Amino acid sequence: MRRIIQSIAAAVIATTMWCAPSFADDVSLLDGVTARAGDNPTVEAGKFKKDPPWVIGMSDFGVNANTWTVQVAHEAEAAAAKDKRIAKFILLDAGFDQKKQVADIEDLIAQKVDAIIVQPVTSTSADASIAKAVAAGIPVIVHTGRIESDAFTTEIQGGAEHFGKVMGDFLVKELGGKGNIWVLRGLAGHPEDTNRYNGLLQALKGTDVKIIAEEHGDWQYDKAKKLCETLYLNNPEVGGIWSSGADMTRACVDVFKQFGAKIPPITGEGNNGFFGQWIADGFKSISAEYSPAQGAAGIRAAVALLEGKELKKHYDYNPPGWDIEKVKKYYRDDLSANVWWPSELPEDKLKEFYAKK
């Protein structure tokens, strides 16, 4: 998918219960994002300063991976459209193809864009191209997946290990430190999947909670539903389910309801459809936060660099898990299952993309 978003008059985006923080350097990235502690180099002020209008490019690992990645694209587009200094926003979709991502970044370099945002397909797929972009004087912002190289300019990383550990800690507590669980992982090979899983392993270390089944559901409802049906038919005696994504969680909940069985403790995240299930069915759960507004945060980081502001090289996004009371404050019965929270999309866009048909 390739989209070019022309600038429009700036408008205040009405965020649903959302407020991005102001850091000491007056750069607002995303609520819950902080500069990483420890060794964290500074991108000095003025290094990438450039007068507007600007052209910003984005290499997405796979826009249509699931409903969350679709919304990330919407959030990035909305943030770019909000800033009248951005003359053009170019969104290129790698479609999970490493070679395509390399070609996409090369294309953006050739177009002499002013900044590039990269969501890597794998931990190494974009390394050489990112280094080439920076060498050409183009700042590169990485998010939604870490890479092995440090050639990028700055990164905003959802703490994948933190995400996985929040959910793992919940299951350990619910099971009293012992019992059997199923594990539903995301897209095999994607750094976000690997690191979320590592967070789970951290939570299980030193406990008697055992993984008796582990499958990749690719963060997709349909694939996860088939997997959960198979797992249930093979052995329905499971103490809890660790699910790396809410679409997969919804699928497993539907499987247990389909068989008329009690829903075991199961982890989820900020998806409206999952929130509706949780509220209606009252099973035990926790919602790890992973806002699609990371797409907007990438735009803000690019703008800050082009304005000549000082940034740190590494930013982390490690918010606490949500309980049912917080979930009830965000759930929207008038919107479809496909919207994710928290969001920065204005109300008109939420209704355009996600109003129930």
C-alpha positions in Angstrom: 0.0 0.0 0.0 1.3 3.4 -0.9 -0.4 6.6 0.3 0.5 10.2 -0.1 -1.2 12.5 2.3 -1.2 16.2 1.4 -1.1 18.8 4.2 -4.3 20.2 5.5 -5.1 23.1 7.8 -4.0 22.3 11.3 -6.8 21.2 13.6 -6.9 20.2 17.2 -7.2 16.4 17.4 -9.8 15.5 20.1 -8.1 12.6 21.8 -10.4 10.2 23.7 -9.1 10.4 27.3 -5.6 11.0 26.0 -2.9 13.5 26.9 0.7 13.4 25.6 3.2 14.6 28.2 5.7 17.4 27.9 9.2 16.5 28.6 11.9 18.8 29.9 13.1 19.5 26.4 9.6 20.5 25.4 9.1 17.5 23.0 5.9 15.6 23.5 6.0 12.1 22.0 3.5 9.8 23.7 1.8 9.3 27.1 3.8 6.7 28.9 7.1 7.2 26.9 10.2 8.1 28.8 13.9 8.5 27.9 15.7 5.2 28.7 17.8 5.1 31.8 21.5 4.5 31.7 23.7 5.0 28.7 21.5 7.0 26.3 23.3 9.3 23.8 21.8 12.7 22.9 20.9 13.7 19.4 22.2 17.2 19.6 19.9 20.2 18.9 20.1 21.5 15.4 21.7 18.4 13.8 18.8 17.8 11.5 17.2 21.2 11.5 15.5 22.1 8.2 13.1 24.7 7.2 9.6 23.5 6.3 7.7 22.4 4.2 8.8 18.9 4.9 8.3 15.5 3.3 8.2 12.6 5.7 8.4 8.9 4.6 7.4 5.8 6.5 8.4 2.2 5.9 5.7 0.0 7.5 6.5 -3.7 8.1 2.9 -4.7 7.1 0.0 -2.3 7.2 -2.6 -5.1 6.9 -1.0 -7.5 9.4 -4.1 -7.1 11.6 -6.5 -4.4 12.8 -3.8 -2.9 15.1 -1.3 -2.2 12.3 -4.1 -0.7 10.2 -4.8 1.7 12.9 -1.1 2.6 13.4 -1.2 3.8 9.7 -4.3 5.8 10.4 -2.8 7.4 13.5 0.4 8.3 11.6 -1.6 9.8 8.7 -3.7 11.9 11.1 -0.7 13.2 13.0 1.0 14.2 9.7 -2.2 15.8 8.4 -2.5 17.8 11.6 0.8 19.6 11.0 0.6 22.1 8.2 4.4 22.2 7.8 4.3 18.6 6.5 3.7 19.0 2.8 3.7 15.3 2.1 3.5 12.0 4.0 4.6 8.9 2.1 3.6 5.6 3.6 5.1 2.5 2.0 4.0 -1.1 3.0 6.6 -3.8 3.0 4.0 -6.5 3.4 6.3 -8.6 5.6 8.8 -8.8 2.8 12.4 -8.0 3.9 13.5 -7.3 0.3 10.5 -5.0 -0.2 11.4 -3.0 2.9 14.9 -2.5 1.7 13.6 -1.3 -1.6 11.1 1.0 0.1 13.7 2.7 2.2 16.0 3.0 -0.8 13.0 4.6 -2.7 12.5 7.1 0.1 16.2 8.0 0.1 16.0 8.6 -3.7 13.1 10.9 -3.2 15.2 12.9 -0.8 12.6 12.9 2.0 13.4 14.9 5.1 12.9 12.1 7.6 12.2 8.4 7.5 10.2 6.4 10.1 10.8 2.6 10.0 8.8 -0.3 11.5 11.2 -3.2 10.8 10.1 -6.5 9.3 12.8 -8.3 11.3 15.6 -7.3 13.6 18.1 -7.1 10.7 15.9 -6.5 7.6 16.4 -2.7 7.5 19.8 -2.2 9.1 21.9 -1.4 5.9 19.2 0.8 4.4 18.8 2.8 7.7 22.6 3.3 7.8 22.5 4.5 4.2 19.7 7.0 5.0 21.5 8.5 8.0 24.7 8.8 5.9 22.7 10.8 3.4 21.7 13.2 6.2 18.2 11.9 6.7 17.2 11.2 10.3 15.6 7.8 10.9 13.1 7.0 13.6 12.5 3.4 14.5 9.5 2.0 16.4 7.4 -1.2 16.8 10.4 -3.5 16.6 14.0 -3.2 17.6 16.9 -3.8 15.3 20.4 -5.0 15.8 22.1 -2.0 14.4 22.4 1.3 16.2 22.7 3.4 13.0 19.2 5.0 13.5 18.8 8.5 14.9 16.2 7.8 17.6 13.8 5.0 18.6 10.5 4.9 20.4 10.0 1.3 21.6 7.1 -0.2 23.2 8.7 -2.3 25.9 8.0 -5.7 24.4 9.5 -7.6 27.4 7.6 -5.4 29.7 4.4 -6.1 27.8 5.0 -9.8 27.9 6.0 -9.8 31.6 2.9 -7.7 32.6 0.7 -10.5 31.2 3.0 -13.3 32.6 3.0 -11.8 36.1 -0.8 -11.8 36.0 -1.0 -15.5 35.1 1.5 -16.4 37.7 -0.5 -14.6 40.4 -3.9 -16.1 39.2 -2.4 -19.6 39.2 -0.7 -19.2 42.6 2.7 -19.9 41.0 1.8 -23.3 39.5 -0.2 -24.8 36.7 -0.3 -25.2 33.0 -0.8 -22.5 30.3 -1.1 -22.2 26.6 1.0 -19.6 24.8 -0.3 -17.8 21.7 2.5 -15.9 20.0 2.5 -13.4 17.2 4.3 -13.3 13.9 7.2 -15.7 13.9 10.6 -13.9 13.5 9.2 -10.4 14.2 11.2 -8.8 17.0 8.0 -7.7 18.8 7.0 -11.4 19.1 10.4 -12.6 20.2 10.7 -9.9 22.9 7.1 -10.2 24.3 7.8 -13.9 24.6 11.1 -13.2 26.5 9.1 -11.1 28.9 6.8 -14.0 29.6 9.8 -16.3 30.3 11.1 -13.7 32.8 7.7 -13.8 34.6 7.7 -17.7 34.7 11.3 -18.0 35.9 11.4 -19.6 39.3 7.7 -20.6 39.3 6.0 -23.9 38.6 3.9 -22.5 35.8 4.5 -24.7 32.7 3.9 -24.0 29.0 2.1 -27.1 27.7 1.3 -25.7 24.2 2.9 -22.9 22.2 1.7 -21.7 18.8 2.0 -18.7 16.5 -1.3 -17.1 15.8 0.3 -14.2 13.9 -1.8 -11.7 16.0 -4.8 -12.7 13.8 -8.3 -13.7 14.9 -9.0 -16.4 12.3 -5.7 -18.2 12.6 -5.9 -18.1 16.4 -9.4 -19.4 16.5 -8.4 -22.5 14.6 -5.4 -23.0 16.9 -7.5 -22.6 20.0 -10.1 -25.1 18.7 -7.3 -27.7 18.1 -5.7 -27.0 21.5 -9.1 -27.4 23.3 -9.9 -30.6 21.5 -6.5 -32.1 22.3 -6.5 -31.1 26.0 -9.1 -28.6 27.5 -7.5 -28.8 30.9 -5.5 -25.6 31.0 -5.1 -23.2 33.9 -4.5 -20.0 31.9 -3.7 -18.6 28.5 -1.0 -16.1 27.6 -2.0 -14.3 24.4 0.4 -11.9 22.7 -2.5 -10.0 21.1 -6.1 -9.1 21.7 -7.4 -10.4 18.4 -6.1 -13.8 19.4 -7.5 -13.4 22.8 -10.9 -12.7 21.4 -10.6 -15.8 19.3 -9.8 -18.1 22.2 -12.6 -16.6 24.4 -15.0 -17.4 21.6 -13.7 -21.0 21.4 -14.4 -21.6 25.1 -17.9 -20.1 24.8 -18.5 -22.2 21.7 -17.8 -25.4 23.7 -19.8 -24.1 26.7 -16.6 -24.2 28.9 -15.5 -21.9 31.6 -13.0 -19.3 30.3 -9.7 -19.6 32.1 -7.6 -16.5 33.1 -6.4 -15.1 29.7 -4.4 -12.0 28.9 -5.4 -9.3 26.5 -4.7 -5.8 25.3 -6.4 -2.5 24.4 -8.8 -3.7 21.7 -12.5 -2.5 21.8 -13.8 -6.0 20.8 -11.8 -7.6 23.6 -13.0 -5.0 26.1 -16.6 -5.7 25.2 -16.0 -9.4 25.7 -14.3 -8.9 29.1 -17.1 -6.6 30.4 -19.9 -8.9 29.2 -18.4 -12.3 30.2 -16.6 -11.3 33.4 -13.6 -13.7 33.0 -10.3 -12.9 34.7 -7.9 -10.9 32.6 -5.5 -8.0 32.3 -5.0 -5.6 29.4 -1.4 -4.8 28.5 -1.2 -1.3 26.9 0.3 -1.0 23.4 -1.2 2.1 21.8 -1.4 2.4 18.0 -0.7 6.0 18.5 3.0 5.0 18.4 2.4 5.8 14.7 1.7 9.4 15.7 4.7 9.4 18.1 7.0 8.6 15.1 5.7 11.6 13.3 6.2 13.9 16.3 9.8 12.6 16.7 10.5 13.3 13.0 9.1 16.8 13.4 11.1 17.5 16.6 14.3 16.6 14.8 13.5 18.7 11.8 12.7 21.6 14.1 16.2 21.2 15.5 15.2 20.0 18.9 17.3 17.8 21.1 16.2 14.2 21.5 17.6 11.1 23.2 18.5 8.2 21.1 16.4 5.7 23.0 12.8 6.1 24.4 10.8 3.4 26.1 7.1 2.9 26.4 6.4 0.8 29.5 2.9 1.6 30.8 1.2 -0.5 33.5 -1.5 -3.0 32.7 -5.2 -2.1 32.8 -7.8 -3.5 35.1 -11.5 -3.9 34.3 -12.4 -0.5 35.8 -10.1 1.4 33.4 -11.3 -0.7 30.5 -14.9 0.3 31.2 -13.9 4.0 30.9 -12.6 3.4 27.3 -15.0 0.9 25.9 -17.2 2.2 23.1 -20.3 0.2 22.3 -21.0 2.4 19.2 -17.6 1.4 17.6 -16.6 -1.9 16.1 -14.3 -4.5 17.5 -11.4 -3.2 15.4 -10.6 0.0 17.2 -7.6 0.0 19.7 -7.1 2.1 22.8 -5.7 4.5 23.7 -6.1 6.4 20.4 -5.3 9.9 19.2 -7.7 9.8 16.3 -10.3 12.6 16.3 -13.9 11.6 16.8 -14.8 12.1 13.2 -12.1 9.7 12.1 -13.0 7.1 14.8 -16.6 7.1 13.4 -15.4 7.1 9.8 -13.1 4.1 10.3 -14.8 2.2 13.1 -18.5 3.0 13.4 -20.6 -0.1 13.6 -22.3 -0.9 10.3 
